[in-house]
Amino acid sequence: MTKVNLNKNRSKRAWTPVTAVLMMSMLLAACGGNNGGNTAAESSGSSAASELKPYEVKLLWEGPAQKDVLAVEAKINEYLQPKINATVKISTLDWGQYDEKMPLLIASREPMDIVFTAQWNGYANNVSKGAFIPLNNPDGKYGDLIGQYGQEITSSLDPAFLEGSSVGGKIYGIPTNKEMAAQGGVLYRSDIAEELGLTEQLNNVKTVADLEPILQTVKEKKGAGFTPLFMSKTSNFNTHYMAQLDFLGDDTIDGAVRKDGEDTTVISRFEDPDYMAQIELTRKFFEAGLINKDAATTSVGDPLNSGNVFMTIASLKPGWAEEYATSVGLEGKVKQLELGPATVSTSETAGAMLAISSTSEDPARAMMVINLLHSDKYLINLINFGIEGEHYTKVSDNVIKSGPKSADYNPGVAWELGNQFLNYTFESENPDKWEQTKTFNASAHQSPALGFIFNVEPVKSQAAILINISKQYAAALETGSIDPVKAQEWYDKEKKNGLADILAEKQKQLDAFLAGK
């Protein structure tokens, strides 16, 4: 992995708050929603931008480093500077490294501005550590950043998204405008399925258990060195989108309700029969040699393009197989298979967000960039797909195909950033993908706790201990790497270290939330 440099010298930026507010309000009105044309609004924006001090916005997301990132950065900055007199510096942490590196960056007070975060990678816990600033607090130090500089966010984003990012009434992250539901399943190499005569059998799969004979056939026919089913510590049968558990805002802290039902009783993961059954089944697959042996430790993000993997677990939505295939250079060779109901919980509404770091020297400017990522079609497609004519070429106004240098900039993180409904689609994708996504959102079953995020502050000491205990067991158990009897050992340690306090506090807060609806 390329070493991420987040230690650039930072210039101190001092500016009068009243002047800044007036200028930024004028600027956002001028540039919000502009799709890149040279309009009168852009000229007005350029005039207002000249009154602002120059600022470099440091943007950190989860994904692989890209060879042409500096060229794309330069193009972004050429566009941004006339609008808000700011430039962007992009840094990345590779898949699987984010959860390990972010706590260190937060603890060391690393200078950052815009940071990717999610319910499933410690959002609520990081909020309790003061890692992110509140974005809608008119009486706080930073004011109502969303209200002042995020008008295009609130006008385009379903209110359920922002509700799902709220902790104690304050919003600390701006969710990506994308699918609001989740449906667990698998992606598989359709070309290999055809080669092995498995296509019809795959079409009849209804449950995870149905995969076993298919994976056995792959193992027998492809031989040693080939992985029938790829898992990782963050992608397995008990990952948040596969298990029907709503952990109430932070997957790293035990205590959940079933999101496919109506019961609002908070339980431990170990009290859920499906969770335990999946651990048993995964262990069976692992011992049969159907899962990669390094599942508990690997951080590989895109296994299907390795050439020696048949299937991997994924959070699905309409057209995800095609979107994924394009991102890894496997157009026409990947299909998806749904293995559970589509549900909506806070895990999904807060499943991809951009927060503003409490180390940011200019949170208002950071919010302006986030606002543009939700409203500016040119900018969001530039940051997601690179430079037209190089990394992609246009087939029509909103349809693109890979360009001659697509391998040099193809981050595959469109789901992390801004407004996906402004994104181009590739010619290999269904052109109605975004309409299908809206239908998918509307048809999914809603968790009875939708919109609630646990405020960990009252029990943060107990939560910190449980999170550390989880690190000792979760990855190994949930990938089948160790005997399921270890689940009892994990559960016992939780009970001895404050689990009852956390469950009671989660229940208390959830009951109050539901009573106030």
Secondary structure, DSSP 8 states (H G I E B T S, - for coil): ----------------HHHHHHHHHHHHHHHTT--S---HHHHHHHHHHTTS--EEEEEEEES---TTHHHHHHHHHHHHHHHHSEEEEEEEE-TTTHHHHHHHHHHTT---SEEEE-GGGTHHHHHHTT-B--SSBTTSSSB-HHHHH-HHHHHHS-HHHHHHTEETTEE--EE-BS---BEEEEEEEHHHHHHTT-HHHHHT--SGGGHHHHHHHHHHHH-TT-EEEE-BTTBSTTSTTTS-EE-TT-TTS--BEETTS-----B-GGG-HHHHHHHHHHHHHHHTT-B-TTTTT---S-GGGGSSEEEEEEEE-TTHHHHHHHHTT-TTSEEEEE-S--EE-HHHHTSSEEEEBTT-S-HHHHHHHHHHHTT-HHHHHHHHH--BTTTEEESSSSEEEE-TTGGGS----GGGSSBGGGS-EETTS-TTHHHHHHHHHHHSEE-TTTT-----GGGHHHHHHHHHHHHHHHHHHHTT-S-TTHHHHHHHHHHHTTHHHHHHHHHHHHHHHHHT-
